[in-house]
Amino acid sequence: MDDGDRCRLYLITPPTLDVAAFRDILAEALDAGDVACLQLRLKDASDDEIRRAADILRPVAQDRGVAVLMNDRPDLAAATGCDGIHVGQEDVTYKEARRIVGAQAIVGVTCHDSRHLAMVAAEEGADYVAFGAFFATGTKQPKTRAEPEILTWWSDIMEVPCVAIGGITVDNAPVLVQAGADFLAVVAGVWDYADGPAAAVGAFNEVMASTG
């Protein structure tokens, strides 16, 4: 999940999905352009459902060089062969997540619109910090609204990558890329894209290649 020299796409699974059917949709999307990682975010699923989803979707991503992160559950991330974990402020702590998934795994932390939380996460060793929500989103009820300036501030002073999240679409992405986001975390902006997810991945990559 190297951020390299330009902003990259960070996909998050839809809030609800038919895993078997989604497998082919995911494969087509990942084949359409550069994607850094896929976060498995299955909030209302049972442990068995999460395991099954990971077993089906993880190889699709990893076979294409895309890192797979589990949302909230470091225990299941470790058990299912994921590349890492994303934790929120109400989930397990960074230190506990790191202990469970190990030193080599990716651990990212939600920091909302807080510079303090981001600094703490980076100092503890987080592999990335996530800021948001930048725009209105129907995926979840955001606790905070962030301004693009926080991305600029972070990228100017820190080497730890930053992820922008919250209502990001092909149309509003340029301001976040210009502000310094290393990754754009997208849900509906890809899966609900009018021309389909594969077209969305291609469009996002065009935006990120031409903006900066």
Secondary structure, 3 states (H helix, E strand, C coil): CCCCCCCEEEEECCCCCCHHHHHHHHHHHHCCCCCCEEEECCCCCCHHHHHHHHHHHHHHHHCCCCEEEEECCHHHHHHCCCCEEEECCCCCCHHHHHHHHCCCCEEEEEEECCHHHHHHHHHHCCCEEEEECCCCCCCCCCCCCCCCHHHHHHHHHCCCCEEEECCCCCCCHHHHHHHCCCEEEECHHHHCCCCCHHHHHHHHHHHHHHCC
